[in-house]
Amino acid sequence: MKISYNWLKQFTNLDWEAAKTGELLTDLGLEIEGIESFSSVKGGLKGIVVGHVLECVKHPNADKLKLTLVDVGYEAPLQIVCGAPNVTKGQKVPVAIIGTTLYDADGNPWVIKKGKIRGEVSEGMICAEDELGLGNSHDGIMVLDEDLKPGTAVSEILEVENDEVFEIGLTPNRADAMSHWGVARDLRAGLIQNNLSIELITPSTSNFKIENRTLKIDVNVENSTLAPRYCGVTISGMKVAESPKWLQNRLKAIGLAPINNVVDCTNYVLHGLGQPLHAFDAVKISGNTINVKTLPTGTKFVTLDGVERELHEEDLMICDDEKPMCIAGVFGGLNSGVSEATTSIFLESAYFNPISIRKTAKRHALNTDASFRFERGIDPNITEYALLHAAILITQLTGGIITSEVTDKYPKKIEDHQVFLNFDQADSLIGEEIPREKIKQILTSLEIKINNVTESGIGMTIPAYRNDVTREADVIEEVLRVYGYNNIKFTEKLNASIAATKKIEDYQVQGKIGSQLAALGFHEMLCNSLTSPKHISLTESLKDEHNVVMLNPLSQDLSVMRQSMLFGALEALSYNTNRRMSNVKLFEFGKTYHNYSQGRDEKKHLSLLISGDKTPETWTHGQDKSGFFFGKGIVSAILDRLGIVNYSEKVTKSDLLSEGLAFVKDKKTLLDFGIVKKGIAKKFDITAETLYADFNWDLILEELTAENKQFQPISKFPKVKRDFALLLDDTVSFEALQLAALQTEQKVLKDVNLFDVYTGNKLPKGKKSYAMSFTLQDENKTLTDKQIDKIMGKLQKRFESDFGASLR
């Protein structure tokens, strides 16, 4: 069974690597036999870039060929020989550069090479739609939007979807996992055991709306034993056409060929939710009646594959008033399905008896996606829900409307299973005792309802879709597979030379950063977690109702647990300054405590506090205050030491700081840093400027766990530095100049630095001068003066055009 990772993410919002997810699924019993890459365009358009045709002249040695000069973002344009009749100067076109692999109509690869065509060098290929796999046209080259930048990857501007596809070796008992939704349920249970709780996302059916009731089709179920539940609804005013690209890509990824927007929707719901559906052309239903019944042995019926079959008296059929239309749950009839002329349908969603479907499929040697699921047992509780979801999707893609009430024939509800789990029996079968709370957590994560818990065991209700879990032993197996077979000890004694530890231990990281701070002149402190409730009034970000209050406090000043690390640090600074220790650098690893409506919460922090001079005053070195950028450098050094990169700096929203920065990554604040407000510092008798940093240590550890560390060797080629002195409006920020520079030259510009700012009287009003340095380095060769001058010219031109800057 194939499972698309992109499709799976629609239900989970999981952002793991496919290999890691595959390992977890295998541990859960859904063995991953392989992971394949899928691209909606073969090759994923790798090596195809936007080119700008600068020149186009007739080939000197061929009448039907043209000689073009194309800018593809390189330092020099490429000469390309092109035979397309529509190529002309000024066009933006897709270009396959040298080394690019293209595929012919049969899927065979061929590589673009540098060569000569009729005596002229050709350094690439300007491509048509069919050469890229984007269509069938070969009348001429593709012409792209004229606003595109040369060198841009074509895969970024065209709809190319890349996916990872799991091949799951599904065992026959796991009927609940025969869909992306089923796999997502199992995956969530495994993630919970890995302390990662995610929410399952189900398609909404709130948009289901009956427009009118002009097409009513009656349903008559003659044998409710073979068809315990049968639902249907009509949709009219449709236009059958090709499905949108996103739907085609979902089906292609798992090996299905798109047919049309109606059939593709039913297949999408089948593989998404695990509920087979069938769409009948409503015009072909005689008597506007659906009869679910068996027919006499020997009845002839032509199936969708054009084969005439003889029915058995036990074969359940979907019929109208005159003829059979479909072998229920197995295969449709030749003349009852959806075609391009179809404008209205009857959409069927049902739960058929698994044994009956299995016998019929074997009898007629038919194995379809629908029969594969029905014969193993699907979820009877999503029959109507899947119908509504499919109906909404079909109306959206075909322009049709719902034209009947939903028919739901469900005379006898299929009940859930009641099972009692004995703890002693579980311990005996497993071989060791799993904590009772862990067992309850596992059962809950599998959507098994716990009815009661006693000292001897648990009474529970098993969902109907878990038709393989009906006994106590089955429940124990479920607990064991989610808990992890690898977590069960094999013997009473296990000898190992290496202790099993996490890759990243909190104490190790704290030791590393603590040593770094000590080397920078910091002293570690340990403040009291108990503090005064009066501190809450100094900020609006902390609330009285969130205080964790002591039941029997030693004093009013130590009556609540701290919600912020700052106030304890300020008390320590005040204590030191009152004893003439004015140069203070302190750090603390500690927790804050909060009492929220959903429960109490502890958060771990690293706090830094800096006040006074950078270093003690000596005869060779005078006073040098610890300014804002000194503190920022220390904060940045800590993040660098931890290997945390790709973060951004934003103005902090903390009302504890008069000015400061928030260091943000993936929309999460790693830390706040800045100058403590004078009004707050004054409350602690502190007059000197005080710098404070508050690291969200829990988030820092998450980043360390999530980061995939990579090492890059030092380049063998030298760096080059060039400077600009720019005259600018005083509203222009260095950040804007830095971003513009890095966007202008992405390949060799490594760093942009501001080393001087001048705002003296000699400058025009409203102007300032920035002295900036630019570090250039090519990883593959030594830069020449000509290349450097060209890059600096581009930067100058960008600054002049975007910021009105001029060189001083």
Protein Blocks (a to p, Z undefined) as FASTA:
>chain_A
ZZdfklmmmmnopacdfklmmmmmmmnopacfbdcdddfbghklgoiacdddfbdcddfk
bfkbccddddehiabdcddddfbfkbcehiacddddehiacddfkopacddddddeehia
cebdcddfklnopajbfkbccdddfkbcehiafklmpccdddddddddddfklmmlmcfk
lmmmmmmmmmmmnopacddddddfklgccfblcbccddddfblmlmmbacddddehiacd
dddfklmmmmmmnopacfbfmlmmmmmmmmmnopacddddfklmghiiacdddddehiac
ddfkopacdddfklccdddfkbcfbdghiaccfklcccfklcbdcdddddddfklmmmmm
mmnopacfklmmmmnopafklmmmmmmmmmmmmmmmnopacfbdcddddfbacddddddd
dfklmmmmnopacdfklmmmmmmmnopacfbdcfkbccddddfklmmbmbfklmmmmmmm
mnopklpcfbfbdcdfbdcddfbdfklmmmmmmmmmmmnopacddddfbdcfklmmmpck
bcfklpccdfbdfbfklmbccfbfklmmmmmmmmmmmnopabccdddddddddddfkbcc
dddddddddedjfbdcdfkbccddddfklmmmmmmmmmmmnopahiacdddfbfkbfbdc
dddeehiafbdcddddfklmmmnopabdcddddddfklmmmmmmmpccddddddfbdcdd
ddddddddfkbcfklmmmmmmmmmmmlmmbdcdfbdcfbfkbcehiacdddddddddfkb
ccdfklmmmmmmmmmmmmmmmnopacZZ
